Every structure is written in structure tokens, then in C-alpha cells.
Amino acid sequence: MQNMKFARVEVVTLVLCLLLSIAPTMARAQLGGVIQAPIERNGFRVSTSYDALQAFLTALEQVPFMTVSTLGTTPEGRSIKMVRVAAAANEREPKLRIMLFAQQHGDEPSGKEALTMLLARCASGEYARHLRAVELYIVPQVNPDGAEKDQRRNSRRQDLNRSHLMLDAPETIALHQAFLALWPEVTMDIHEYGSSGAWTRAGMMKTGDVQLGMLTNLNVPAPLRDYQRAKVFPFLAEAMRAKNYSFHEYLVGTPDMYLRHSTTEPNDGRQSLGIQGTLSFIQEGKNAGNKDSLLQRRATSQFISIDALIRYCAQHAVEIKDLVQRERELRTQAAGQPFVLRMNHVSDGRTLEIPVRTVPGGIDTVWSIHPYLSVVHPTLTTTLPKAYVVPRALASLPLLEGHGVQHEVVHTPTEQTVQRSMIDSVAYEVVEEDSVLRVYAHTVETTATLQPGDIIVRLNQRQSYLVATAFEPQSLWGLVKYPEHESLLRSREFPILRIP
Ligand SMILES: [Zn+2]
């Protein structure tokens, strides 16, 4: 068990109350090492409730370099808050923006606790040096309705971390609106993982304190994926080891089947931002099976990794900004570029060792994973068109507005040379151990009359790869996989056209 260092602040349980009543300049003067997160004030016994979080965030409004805003409101009327932490701006040299968000899944509180610990340290002035290079945008609790019920989903039973492409939940709409407005270069989505069921049946459980997931979708710029793996991951791993926490790359699957680095689907908080050219991560802390058990270790281990990410970004701010800017610029020149329609996880012969505990027995040991589906390979590719023509019936798709996709409306009937996808057959194939729709199609070049109300979505924009993911009929993770868009496959002629 970790020997915590937060006892130094045991005298300050009243500081937040005090902070509420003093002027901002006084607050700055009072900040040195005195502010605690709610969970620290209660000795890591109870996870932070919605009301306690709101009180803490309200107190932070007094800190001169912190701004608290409301991103949106949940179906049950709770606020989704974001805290901006930024020193004075320098227009000529804008800072690297890092957006951190947690508790999309209501029953995974430790990420929120870690972010309140981060906020407390920021308010105490501990990050002043890093704030010369970076700005932080911190959303501690994306799903307050789910959190209050200690349930994964929101109050409409939606899994928010499957809603990032279609944007059919108010919580993810709010998050993506903030993302688009801020356009941060780095993001991290913070979760918790469980280790029971098939794992304990196979005689072990994962014991890594924190798993870090990187981008795996092949339509995310390769230089971003390479940078995460080669540069960021080793830095965070070392920072965790230095504090005696175990850390490894994010793995899902089960010991009796396969293990892989989670999904390539861009409907989660990692790939949906990555495909827009963001250095985007997911982090998963180890759950304890109960929201209040082992909170000190859970919250602190998540915090140490987040702190390491901020330190890495502050030290390499210019390098990361240049890298992301370059790749985002290329996103706006997507026409004619290759696009991976389908991909799957395969083994490249490597093995990976992760910390596990035997069940029964309780012996901590290391398990060498085999088979380990370590890499993602393309199984079908295409070349991106100049634009898509979307029929009027689909023109109000929430994903277009929610992702800020630029488009033009057709006003008068217009003749246009197009590529029309002809559906040859539809089947299912197993991807990520799930049965997934597989469309077989070919394209024919023809002339079509675009009708008033149809829309043209050009690929000379930052959302180009996200748009192609949704609109290509053979796309593994496209509109066609969603039951509400079954009608797209009703006719042999796919209704979304390509302009070559
Ligand atoms: Zn989760």
C-alpha cells in the first residue's frame, strides 16, 4: 500500500470555506499548499458526491487563474462543469491545450477524484511552472446522473462512451462542443476497469494500478500513434514505477480468448478525438468492486499518471503543438488520400507481460500473454472522394451539427458526376469478438441530379476522416451498423453519394 504524502495538509479542512469568503487577490496569497480535494478532506473514505463536487468547484471560482463554466445540463438537470486552469495568455505564443475528462461511466469515480486532486494542487500554485507552457481544461464528471446512482450509464440508460460518433446523449454533445470550441491538442478520458468474471474463472485477475490506452484506429494519423507509443507511454510508465505503482498498456479481452488494446471504434472518448488529429488517450484505473474501497490507492495512482502526462506535455509543448498542427492540416486535404474501411487486431508474434494475482491463492505474479493481438491491420481500404452528397432525409443527422461538420445545402436541382455505391451483399463477420455487419459493395460512376435540401459535405475540413467513417457503406464503424440507419441498406443503391 502506498504511503501517502497528503497528511501534510491535515490542518486545512476549513480552507475551502475560508476561500469562499476572501477576495481573489487574497486567495492567490493564501494558496501555497493549502487546498485539498474533498476526498483528501475526508481521508479517502468516501467518494465525492455531486453536491460536494459542486461546492469544491464553486470555491475554485475564487482562484484568479481558474475559470469554472457549465458545459451542459444532464437529463435530470445536473450541471456538467469544466475548469479552465491557465496563466496569463500570450497571443504570439499560444499554449498547448490539454483537456482531461472523467466519470463518463458513473460507477467509475476514481478518475474524478484524481482530477479534483489535480485541481486542488493547481489552486495551491503547484503547477505554476507547467502553466507557462500548457493550459488545462478539466471536466471531472461527465455523467453526474449515473454517478449519483452509482451506475455505468446515464439516466436514459445510454452508455456515454459509445455515443461519441453519433452524439445522441446531452452529456457527449456538451463535451464535444467544448472540444470543438477549444480544439485542444491533447486529451485524456479517464475510467476504471474491473478484473473479474472470465478472468477469475481463468485463475487470475489483473492487478495493474493503471492501464494507459493509446490510439489504435488506423485512420488516426500514424505520427500521433507512433509519438504516443515511443515518447509519452515510456515517460508515464517510468513516473508510475518511480512511485511504486504498476502500469501497463490498456488491454481488454479475456485470458481464455484473446487480449488486444481495446477497440478501434471511433464512438468512444479516445478514438473520436484521435480521428480529428488529437493526441488522445484513455486511462483506466483498477476498480475495487465498490465505489468507496481502496480509494486512496485508486485515486492517487490515477493522479500520478495524469500528473506525469501534464509534466511531459509541458516539457514538450512546442514539439506536440507542431506535430498536432501538421497532422490536423493534413486532415483538411483528405481527398485522394487512402482510408481504411475495415481493420482488425492481429498478433505480430510479440508477447506482453502484465502483473496478475492468482485466484484462488492470491499470489502476485506476472502473466505472459499469449495469444496477444498486439497490432491492428487494415483488411479493406479505399481512396477518399472530394465530397459526399447526403440525401435530404439524412441532412439533420445530429453527428453533423454535433461535430461541427461544414456542409452546403443544395438549393436547385443540379446535375453532378458522382460515384454511387452498389450494395452487392450484406453479411456478418467477427471483429473484436463481436458479430459486426459486413457490407460488400462496388462503385459505379454516373450522373445524378442533386435535389433541393440534399447536402454536400466536402472533405477539405478538419472532420474529414470522421465524416468518411460515418458515410462509407463498407466502413466497419459507419452509420450502417446502427439499427436506426438500417434503411440505408434497403435499396441496392446506397443513398450517400461520393463526388470523385
Ligand atoms: Zn469506463
Residues whose N, C-alpha, C, O or C-beta is under 5 A from the ligand:
A	BS01	ZN	H105 E108 H191 E192
